[in-house]
Amino acid sequence: MGEKRRTYPEELKRNALELLRTSGKSAGAVARDLGIPSGLLNRWRREEAREGNGAKAFTGQGIPRDEEMAKLRREVADLREANEILKKRSPSPRGRRAGDEFPV
């Protein structure tokens, strides 16, 4: 079956990113030196960049923004469904078509 996902301590992540910034080496070279996949190091770099906009980097599963995103997606789905229902239920008044004249 699938392998269990490996987790790394936050200290290692921060040290790896510091090494990447100060060494002048490429992300691939730093990752090889540390024995981690280069894509992982690049992901850590993106997550750290997001930290500047108020989100904490390396937060793991169940972070508040994920919960809020799931809540907002459910709300959007509910609103779209309600909108479709209203579209289907909004015929012109009393079954008359737009061109019909009203009796005087």
PyMOL CGO cylinders between C-alpha atoms (Angstrom):
from pymol import cmd
from pymol.cgo import CYLINDER

trace = [
    CYLINDER, 0.00, 0.00, 0.00, 1.03, 3.66, 0.30, 0.3, 1, 1, 1, 1, 1, 1,
    CYLINDER, 1.03, 3.66, 0.30, 3.88, 4.80, 2.43, 0.3, 1, 1, 1, 1, 1, 1,
    CYLINDER, 3.88, 4.80, 2.43, 3.24, 6.92, 5.48, 0.3, 1, 1, 1, 1, 1, 1,
    CYLINDER, 3.24, 6.92, 5.48, 3.98, 10.56, 4.83, 0.3, 1, 1, 1, 1, 1, 1,
    CYLINDER, 3.98, 10.56, 4.83, 7.23, 11.64, 6.42, 0.3, 1, 1, 1, 1, 1, 1,
    CYLINDER, 7.23, 11.64, 6.42, 7.13, 14.70, 8.66, 0.3, 1, 1, 1, 1, 1, 1,
    CYLINDER, 7.13, 14.70, 8.66, 10.03, 17.00, 9.41, 0.3, 1, 1, 1, 1, 1, 1,
    CYLINDER, 10.03, 17.00, 9.41, 10.54, 19.14, 12.51, 0.3, 1, 1, 1, 1, 1, 1,
    CYLINDER, 10.54, 19.14, 12.51, 9.92, 22.85, 12.06, 0.3, 1, 1, 1, 1, 1, 1,
    CYLINDER, 9.92, 22.85, 12.06, 13.47, 23.58, 13.19, 0.3, 1, 1, 1, 1, 1, 1,
    CYLINDER, 13.47, 23.58, 13.19, 14.85, 21.54, 10.28, 0.3, 1, 1, 1, 1, 1, 1,
    CYLINDER, 14.85, 21.54, 10.28, 12.62, 23.44, 7.88, 0.3, 1, 1, 1, 1, 1, 1,
    CYLINDER, 12.62, 23.44, 7.88, 13.77, 26.81, 9.17, 0.3, 1, 1, 1, 1, 1, 1,
    CYLINDER, 13.77, 26.81, 9.17, 17.44, 25.75, 9.15, 0.3, 1, 1, 1, 1, 1, 1,
    CYLINDER, 17.44, 25.75, 9.15, 17.15, 24.38, 5.60, 0.3, 1, 1, 1, 1, 1, 1,
    CYLINDER, 17.15, 24.38, 5.60, 15.62, 27.64, 4.39, 0.3, 1, 1, 1, 1, 1, 1,
    CYLINDER, 15.62, 27.64, 4.39, 18.30, 29.67, 6.15, 0.3, 1, 1, 1, 1, 1, 1,
    CYLINDER, 18.30, 29.67, 6.15, 20.98, 27.52, 4.51, 0.3, 1, 1, 1, 1, 1, 1,
    CYLINDER, 20.98, 27.52, 4.51, 19.31, 28.03, 1.14, 0.3, 1, 1, 1, 1, 1, 1,
    CYLINDER, 19.31, 28.03, 1.14, 19.37, 31.82, 1.60, 0.3, 1, 1, 1, 1, 1, 1,
    CYLINDER, 19.37, 31.82, 1.60, 22.94, 32.08, 2.88, 0.3, 1, 1, 1, 1, 1, 1,
    CYLINDER, 22.94, 32.08, 2.88, 24.81, 29.37, 0.96, 0.3, 1, 1, 1, 1, 1, 1,
    CYLINDER, 24.81, 29.37, 0.96, 24.33, 30.71, -2.55, 0.3, 1, 1, 1, 1, 1, 1,
    CYLINDER, 24.33, 30.71, -2.55, 23.56, 27.15, -3.70, 0.3, 1, 1, 1, 1, 1, 1,
    CYLINDER, 23.56, 27.15, -3.70, 20.51, 26.13, -5.68, 0.3, 1, 1, 1, 1, 1, 1,
    CYLINDER, 20.51, 26.13, -5.68, 17.53, 24.58, -3.95, 0.3, 1, 1, 1, 1, 1, 1,
    CYLINDER, 17.53, 24.58, -3.95, 18.38, 21.24, -5.56, 0.3, 1, 1, 1, 1, 1, 1,
    CYLINDER, 18.38, 21.24, -5.56, 21.96, 21.32, -4.24, 0.3, 1, 1, 1, 1, 1, 1,
    CYLINDER, 21.96, 21.32, -4.24, 20.86, 22.25, -0.70, 0.3, 1, 1, 1, 1, 1, 1,
    CYLINDER, 20.86, 22.25, -0.70, 18.18, 19.56, -0.75, 0.3, 1, 1, 1, 1, 1, 1,
    CYLINDER, 18.18, 19.56, -0.75, 20.71, 16.92, -1.87, 0.3, 1, 1, 1, 1, 1, 1,
    CYLINDER, 20.71, 16.92, -1.87, 23.10, 18.00, 0.89, 0.3, 1, 1, 1, 1, 1, 1,
    CYLINDER, 23.10, 18.00, 0.89, 20.31, 17.60, 3.46, 0.3, 1, 1, 1, 1, 1, 1,
    CYLINDER, 20.31, 17.60, 3.46, 18.93, 14.38, 1.98, 0.3, 1, 1, 1, 1, 1, 1,
    CYLINDER, 18.93, 14.38, 1.98, 15.46, 15.75, 1.28, 0.3, 1, 1, 1, 1, 1, 1,
    CYLINDER, 15.46, 15.75, 1.28, 13.54, 16.07, -2.01, 0.3, 1, 1, 1, 1, 1, 1,
    CYLINDER, 13.54, 16.07, -2.01, 14.16, 19.41, -3.77, 0.3, 1, 1, 1, 1, 1, 1,
    CYLINDER, 14.16, 19.41, -3.77, 10.43, 19.87, -4.36, 0.3, 1, 1, 1, 1, 1, 1,
    CYLINDER, 10.43, 19.87, -4.36, 9.89, 19.72, -0.62, 0.3, 1, 1, 1, 1, 1, 1,
    CYLINDER, 9.89, 19.72, -0.62, 12.43, 22.49, -0.02, 0.3, 1, 1, 1, 1, 1, 1,
    CYLINDER, 12.43, 22.49, -0.02, 10.73, 24.63, -2.66, 0.3, 1, 1, 1, 1, 1, 1,
    CYLINDER, 10.73, 24.63, -2.66, 7.35, 24.02, -1.00, 0.3, 1, 1, 1, 1, 1, 1,
    CYLINDER, 7.35, 24.02, -1.00, 8.77, 25.09, 2.36, 0.3, 1, 1, 1, 1, 1, 1,
    CYLINDER, 8.77, 25.09, 2.36, 10.05, 28.26, 0.70, 0.3, 1, 1, 1, 1, 1, 1,
    CYLINDER, 10.05, 28.26, 0.70, 6.57, 29.06, -0.69, 0.3, 1, 1, 1, 1, 1, 1,
    CYLINDER, 6.57, 29.06, -0.69, 4.96, 28.35, 2.69, 0.3, 1, 1, 1, 1, 1, 1,
    CYLINDER, 4.96, 28.35, 2.69, 7.44, 30.65, 4.41, 0.3, 1, 1, 1, 1, 1, 1,
    CYLINDER, 7.44, 30.65, 4.41, 6.67, 33.40, 1.89, 0.3, 1, 1, 1, 1, 1, 1,
    CYLINDER, 6.67, 33.40, 1.89, 2.97, 33.08, 2.75, 0.3, 1, 1, 1, 1, 1, 1,
    CYLINDER, 2.97, 33.08, 2.75, 3.81, 33.62, 6.41, 0.3, 1, 1, 1, 1, 1, 1,
    CYLINDER, 3.81, 33.62, 6.41, 4.20, 37.33, 5.68, 0.3, 1, 1, 1, 1, 1, 1,
    CYLINDER, 4.20, 37.33, 5.68, 0.47, 37.72, 4.93, 0.3, 1, 1, 1, 1, 1, 1,
    CYLINDER, 0.47, 37.72, 4.93, -0.68, 36.59, 8.37, 0.3, 1, 1, 1, 1, 1, 1,
    CYLINDER, -0.68, 36.59, 8.37, -0.81, 32.83, 7.88, 0.3, 1, 1, 1, 1, 1, 1,
    CYLINDER, -0.81, 32.83, 7.88, 1.59, 30.75, 9.95, 0.3, 1, 1, 1, 1, 1, 1,
    CYLINDER, 1.59, 30.75, 9.95, 3.85, 28.58, 7.83, 0.3, 1, 1, 1, 1, 1, 1,
    CYLINDER, 3.85, 28.58, 7.83, 4.20, 24.84, 8.47, 0.3, 1, 1, 1, 1, 1, 1,
    CYLINDER, 4.20, 24.84, 8.47, 0.96, 24.55, 10.39, 0.3, 1, 1, 1, 1, 1, 1,
    CYLINDER, 0.96, 24.55, 10.39, 0.00, 21.05, 9.28, 0.3, 1, 1, 1, 1, 1, 1,
    CYLINDER, 0.00, 21.05, 9.28, -3.48, 19.61, 8.96, 0.3, 1, 1, 1, 1, 1, 1,
    CYLINDER, -3.48, 19.61, 8.96, -6.62, 21.26, 10.28, 0.3, 1, 1, 1, 1, 1, 1,
    CYLINDER, -6.62, 21.26, 10.28, -5.39, 24.82, 10.21, 0.3, 1, 1, 1, 1, 1, 1,
    CYLINDER, -5.39, 24.82, 10.21, -8.03, 27.52, 10.65, 0.3, 1, 1, 1, 1, 1, 1,
    CYLINDER, -8.03, 27.52, 10.65, -7.78, 28.82, 7.09, 0.3, 1, 1, 1, 1, 1, 1,
    CYLINDER, -7.78, 28.82, 7.09, -8.43, 25.30, 5.75, 0.3, 1, 1, 1, 1, 1, 1,
    CYLINDER, -8.43, 25.30, 5.75, -11.50, 25.02, 7.96, 0.3, 1, 1, 1, 1, 1, 1,
    CYLINDER, -11.50, 25.02, 7.96, -12.70, 28.44, 6.84, 0.3, 1, 1, 1, 1, 1, 1,
    CYLINDER, -12.70, 28.44, 6.84, -12.05, 27.58, 3.19, 0.3, 1, 1, 1, 1, 1, 1,
    CYLINDER, -12.05, 27.58, 3.19, -14.11, 24.40, 3.54, 0.3, 1, 1, 1, 1, 1, 1,
    CYLINDER, -14.11, 24.40, 3.54, -16.91, 26.37, 5.22, 0.3, 1, 1, 1, 1, 1, 1,
    CYLINDER, -16.91, 26.37, 5.22, -16.88, 28.98, 2.44, 0.3, 1, 1, 1, 1, 1, 1,
    CYLINDER, -16.88, 28.98, 2.44, -16.94, 26.30, -0.26, 0.3, 1, 1, 1, 1, 1, 1,
    CYLINDER, -16.94, 26.30, -0.26, -19.99, 24.69, 1.37, 0.3, 1, 1, 1, 1, 1, 1,
    CYLINDER, -19.99, 24.69, 1.37, -21.66, 28.10, 1.59, 0.3, 1, 1, 1, 1, 1, 1,
    CYLINDER, -21.66, 28.10, 1.59, -20.96, 28.82, -2.10, 0.3, 1, 1, 1, 1, 1, 1,
    CYLINDER, -20.96, 28.82, -2.10, -22.38, 25.42, -3.07, 0.3, 1, 1, 1, 1, 1, 1,
    CYLINDER, -22.38, 25.42, -3.07, -25.52, 26.09, -1.00, 0.3, 1, 1, 1, 1, 1, 1,
    CYLINDER, -25.52, 26.09, -1.00, -25.97, 29.53, -2.56, 0.3, 1, 1, 1, 1, 1, 1,
    CYLINDER, -25.97, 29.53, -2.56, -25.51, 28.17, -6.07, 0.3, 1, 1, 1, 1, 1, 1,
    CYLINDER, -25.51, 28.17, -6.07, -28.11, 25.51, -5.38, 0.3, 1, 1, 1, 1, 1, 1,
    CYLINDER, -28.11, 25.51, -5.38, -30.55, 28.10, -4.02, 0.3, 1, 1, 1, 1, 1, 1,
    CYLINDER, -30.55, 28.10, -4.02, -29.92, 30.29, -7.05, 0.3, 1, 1, 1, 1, 1, 1,
    CYLINDER, -29.92, 30.29, -7.05, -30.70, 27.41, -9.41, 0.3, 1, 1, 1, 1, 1, 1,
    CYLINDER, -30.70, 27.41, -9.41, -33.93, 26.69, -7.53, 0.3, 1, 1, 1, 1, 1, 1,
    CYLINDER, -33.93, 26.69, -7.53, -34.96, 30.32, -7.78, 0.3, 1, 1, 1, 1, 1, 1,
    CYLINDER, -34.96, 30.32, -7.78, -34.19, 30.39, -11.50, 0.3, 1, 1, 1, 1, 1, 1,
    CYLINDER, -34.19, 30.39, -11.50, -36.49, 27.41, -12.04, 0.3, 1, 1, 1, 1, 1, 1,
    CYLINDER, -36.49, 27.41, -12.04, -39.29, 28.82, -9.87, 0.3, 1, 1, 1, 1, 1, 1,
    CYLINDER, -39.29, 28.82, -9.87, -39.45, 32.33, -11.31, 0.3, 1, 1, 1, 1, 1, 1,
    CYLINDER, -39.45, 32.33, -11.31, -41.91, 32.21, -14.21, 0.3, 1, 1, 1, 1, 1, 1,
    CYLINDER, -41.91, 32.21, -14.21, -43.63, 35.40, -15.23, 0.3, 1, 1, 1, 1, 1, 1,
    CYLINDER, -43.63, 35.40, -15.23, -46.66, 36.42, -13.08, 0.3, 1, 1, 1, 1, 1, 1,
    CYLINDER, -46.66, 36.42, -13.08, -49.53, 33.89, -13.06, 0.3, 1, 1, 1, 1, 1, 1,
    CYLINDER, -49.53, 33.89, -13.06, -48.21, 31.96, -16.02, 0.3, 1, 1, 1, 1, 1, 1,
    CYLINDER, -48.21, 31.96, -16.02, -48.51, 34.85, -18.45, 0.3, 1, 1, 1, 1, 1, 1,
    CYLINDER, -48.51, 34.85, -18.45, -45.85, 35.41, -21.03, 0.3, 1, 1, 1, 1, 1, 1,
    CYLINDER, -45.85, 35.41, -21.03, -44.08, 38.72, -21.45, 0.3, 1, 1, 1, 1, 1, 1,
    CYLINDER, -44.08, 38.72, -21.45, -46.02, 39.66, -24.62, 0.3, 1, 1, 1, 1, 1, 1,
    CYLINDER, -46.02, 39.66, -24.62, -49.52, 38.93, -23.23, 0.3, 1, 1, 1, 1, 1, 1,
    CYLINDER, -49.52, 38.93, -23.23, -51.72, 41.93, -22.57, 0.3, 1, 1, 1, 1, 1, 1,
    CYLINDER, -51.72, 41.93, -22.57, -53.50, 42.35, -19.26, 0.3, 1, 1, 1, 1, 1, 1,
    CYLINDER, -53.50, 42.35, -19.26, -57.33, 42.36, -19.33, 0.3, 1, 1, 1, 1, 1, 1,
    CYLINDER, -57.33, 42.36, -19.33, -58.87, 45.79, -18.85, 0.3, 1, 1, 1, 1, 1, 1,
]
cmd.load_cgo(trace, "trace")
